[in-house]
């Protein structure tokens, strides 16, 4: 089974849809209705699907993911790499990344690109897998798990790196245990480390 097929199977499961609903709701708290949003690592367009009426562009380096996204959602999707975003400088109000940054080795280059395309005062919302949580740790140890592709396995250090580029803070949310999703800000239970910051004007 390809990555695209396994992602679609996950996101169309009740568990996957619940996670995406919670992640989308979190992102919506930190962007405005009229923001121009760039979704870096858009995958199959799960976020775009949950943002009808918003001006959102999805970027992914996988042709299969972009094709799947275009088949699912009527939003603009662009084939491109996070290390060289195909977007003009200072042209978007928000850059959003969901479970993407922890998989990219060249994190400094990616963050430089994210801040390049953000307008002054723009918002960066980065949701990364919290490696302190039991859920992420168990998946990291599971043979064949996609999580094993994670390059940055210290989410605290990754959050610190992101916060060197924007003014903001880190928080935890989305408790997961045995495919049950619940509210939690406890770093040992919360599967997501969220970093939200603004680009200085």
C-alpha positions in Angstrom: 0.0 0.0 0.0 1.4 3.4 -1.0 1.8 6.3 1.5 -1.1 8.1 -0.3 -3.4 5.1 0.0 -2.5 4.5 3.7 -3.1 8.3 4.5 -6.5 8.2 2.8 -7.4 5.1 4.7 -6.3 6.7 8.0 -8.0 10.0 7.4 -11.3 8.4 6.3 -11.4 6.3 9.5 -13.5 7.6 12.3 -10.3 8.0 14.4 -8.4 9.9 11.7 -11.4 12.2 11.0 -11.7 13.0 14.7 -8.1 13.9 14.8 -8.3 16.1 11.7 -11.5 17.8 13.0 -9.7 18.7 16.3 -6.6 19.9 14.5 -8.6 22.0 12.1 -10.6 23.5 14.9 -7.3 24.4 16.6 -6.0 26.1 13.5 -9.2 28.1 13.1 -8.7 29.6 16.5 -5.5 31.2 15.3 -6.4 32.5 11.8 -8.9 35.1 10.6 -11.7 34.5 8.2 -10.1 36.7 5.6 -6.5 35.5 6.0 -4.7 34.1 2.9 -3.4 30.8 4.3 -0.6 28.6 3.0 -0.8 25.0 4.1 2.7 23.5 3.9 2.6 19.7 3.6 -1.1 19.6 2.7 -1.2 15.9 2.0 -4.6 14.8 0.7 -6.2 18.2 1.5 -7.8 17.2 4.8 -7.3 20.7 6.2 -8.6 22.4 3.1 -11.7 20.2 3.2 -12.4 21.7 6.7 -11.8 25.3 5.6 -14.5 26.0 3.0 -14.8 29.7 2.4 -11.2 30.4 3.4 -8.5 31.4 0.9 -6.1 28.6 1.3 -3.4 27.2 -0.9 -2.0 23.7 -0.3 1.6 22.8 -1.1 3.1 19.3 -1.0 6.1 17.7 -2.7 4.3 14.4 -3.4 2.6 14.3 -6.8 0.4 11.4 -5.5 -0.8 13.5 -2.5 -1.5 16.6 -4.7 -3.5 14.4 -7.1 -5.5 12.9 -4.3 -6.1 16.4 -2.8 -7.3 17.7 -6.2 -9.7 14.8 -6.5 -11.2 15.4 -3.1 -11.3 19.2 -2.6 -11.9 22.2 -4.9 -9.0 24.3 -3.5 -5.8 25.4 -5.2 -3.0 22.8 -4.6 0.6 23.3 -5.8 3.4 20.8 -6.2 6.3 22.2 -4.3 8.9 21.7 -1.7 8.8 23.3 1.8 12.5 24.2 1.4 11.7 26.4 -1.7 8.1 27.4 -1.5 6.5 28.4 -4.9 5.0 31.5 -3.3 5.9 35.2 -3.4 7.6 36.8 -0.4 5.3 38.5 2.1 2.2 37.2 0.3 0.3 35.2 2.9 -1.2 36.1 6.2 -0.8 32.7 7.8 1.4 29.6 7.2 0.0 26.4 8.7 1.8 23.1 8.9 0.2 19.9 10.4 2.5 16.9 11.2 5.0 17.9 8.6 8.0 19.8 10.1 9.1 16.9 12.2 9.7 14.8 9.0 11.9 17.4 7.2 15.7 17.4 7.8 16.4 20.9 6.6 14.2 22.6 9.3 16.1 25.9 9.3 15.6 26.3 5.5 11.9 25.4 5.8 11.4 28.0 8.6 13.3 30.6 6.6 10.9 30.0 3.7 7.9 30.1 6.0 8.9 33.4 7.3 9.8 34.7 3.9 6.3 34.1 2.5 4.6 35.5 5.6 3.5 39.1 5.5 4.8 41.2 8.5 2.6 40.5 11.5 1.5 37.2 9.9 0.9 34.0 11.9 2.7 30.7 11.8 0.8 27.7 13.2 2.9 24.5 13.4 1.3 21.3 14.8 4.0 18.7 15.4 3.8 15.3 16.9 4.7 15.5 20.6 7.4 13.0 21.2 6.9 13.2 25.0 3.5 11.6 24.7 2.8 7.9 25.2 0.9 7.8 21.9 3.8 9.1 19.8 6.4 7.1 21.7 4.4 3.8 21.1 4.1 4.6 17.4 7.8 5.4 17.1 8.5 1.9 18.4 5.9 0.1 16.2 7.4 -1.7 13.2 6.3 -0.2 9.9 4.8 2.9 11.5 5.0 6.1 9.5 6.2 7.8 12.7 9.5 6.0 12.3 10.3 8.4 9.5 10.4 11.3 11.9 13.7 13.2 11.7 13.2 15.4 14.7 12.4 13.2 17.6 12.7 15.8 20.3 9.6 18.0 19.9 10.8 20.3 22.6 13.9 21.2 20.7 11.9 21.5 17.5 9.5 23.9 19.2 12.4 26.0 20.4 13.8 26.2 16.9 10.5 27.4 15.5 10.2 30.0 18.3 13.5 31.5 17.2 11.8 32.6 14.0 8.5 33.9 15.4 7.2 35.5 18.6 4.9 33.1 20.3 4.5 30.1 22.5 4.1 26.3 22.6 1.1 24.4 24.0 -0.1 20.8 24.1 -3.5 19.5 23.0 -5.3 16.4 21.6 -5.0 13.6 24.1 -4.9 10.2 22.4 -5.0 6.8 24.1 -6.0 3.5 22.4 -7.7 5.4 19.5 -9.7 7.4 22.0 -9.4 11.2 21.6 -9.9 13.5 24.6 -9.0 16.9 25.8 -5.6 17.1 27.5 -2.8 19.6 27.9 -0.6 17.1 29.8 2.6 16.5 27.7 2.6 12.8 28.5 -1.0 12.4 27.1 -1.3 15.2 24.4 -0.2 13.9 21.0 0.3 17.4 19.5 2.8 20.1 20.4 1.4 23.3 18.9 3.6 26.3 18.2 1.8 29.5 17.3 3.7 32.7 16.7 3.7 35.9 14.7 6.3 37.4 12.4 7.5 40.7 13.9 6.2 43.7 11.9 
